[in-house]
Amino acid sequence: MNSKALLELAFNACDNKRAEDIIGINVANVTGVTDYFVICEGNSDRQVQAIAREVKDEAQKNGIEVNRLEGFNEARWILVDLGDVVVHVFHHEERDYYNLEKLFRDQEIITFESEML
């Protein structure tokens, strides 16, 4: 699966669990580790875990290996490493605090709605 298809899979998985403010950031030019970050948020620990679990499950259903899943028990910032796409599922307060969007503001931002067009 190419990185754009994987990005779409991650977007859809996040949306399936009603993640809010889903965006993608093209980080291929600034990191040699991955092509895209997906960033989204949930409003409770349970929702954050449900979003991350859905991303993991959908990836595995499509034959994508989950390289790493971190922060699941704490459910404040869960990282799901799918290789070419790394999904960051934040609790609302943590997303505001860490503000990854600001760190990568010079990179291409892809919104969930624009990707689906």
N, C-alpha and C positions, 0 to 999 in steps of 0.2 A: 504494500500500500504506500503510495507516495505521501509526502508530507502535507500537501493540500487536502487530500482525502482524509488523512488522519486528523487534521485540524477540524474538518467538518464533523467527523465522528465525535471528537471531543466536545465541540460546540453543542451538538445534538444531545449527547449524554448529559451535559450540564443542564441544558434546557429541560430535559425529561424530568429532572428533579427540582425544577423551578428555581434554578440559580438566578441571581440577579446580576445585572450589569456585566454581562459576559463580553469579554473582548479578547482579541488575539494580538500579539505583537510579533512582528517579523524580526527575529534577533539573529538571523543567519549571518549578517555582516559584522556582528559584534561579539559573537561567541562561536567557538568551534564545537560546542557541545550539542546544540539543538538548533532547529530552524525556527520554531515558534514557541512562544509562551501563550498559554490560555490562562486568563485571570477571571475569576468570578467570585461571588460571595453568597453566603447563606446567612440566615438570621438566627440560627440556633446551632448548638453543637450537633444535634441529631441531623439537621438538614445538611450541615457541612459534611458530616460523615456519609450521608445518603448520596450526596453529589459525587464525592470521591469514589464511593463503592460503585456507583453507576458507570463512571468513567472506566474504572478497572474492569468491571464485568463486560461492558460493551467492547472494550479492546480485546479481551480474551475471547469473546464470541467470534471476533473477526480475525483471530489468529495472531494478534499483536501481543508480544511479550511485554509485561509490565516490569520494567527494570528496577523500579524502586517505588515504594509507597511509604512516605514519612509523615509523622505527625498525626496519625489517625486517632490514637487514643486521646490525645489532648484536644483535637478537633477545633483548633484555633487557626491553624494554617497547615493544610494538608497538601503535600506535593506528590503528584502522580507522574512518574517519569515513563513516558512511552517512547523514548528515543528521540525521534525527530520533533516531537511535541512534548512539552512539559506543562502539566496543568497545575495551577496554583489555586486551591480552593480556600478562601479566607472566610473567617468570621468577620462580620462587618467592621468591628472596631480595629482588628488587626490589619485589614486592607487599608483603612485610612492611615494607620500608623506607619506601615512599611512603604506604602505608596510606590509600588513597582512601576506603575505607569509613568511617574515623574522621572525615574531613573532611565527609562528607555523612551523618553518623549521625542527624541529625534528619529526614532524608527517608525516604520509603517505600522499604523494601528488598524486592525480589522475588527469591525463590529459584527456581532452575531447576525444582525439584520442584513448588512451588506454582503456578507459571505453567502447568505442563503438566496440571494437574487440571481 
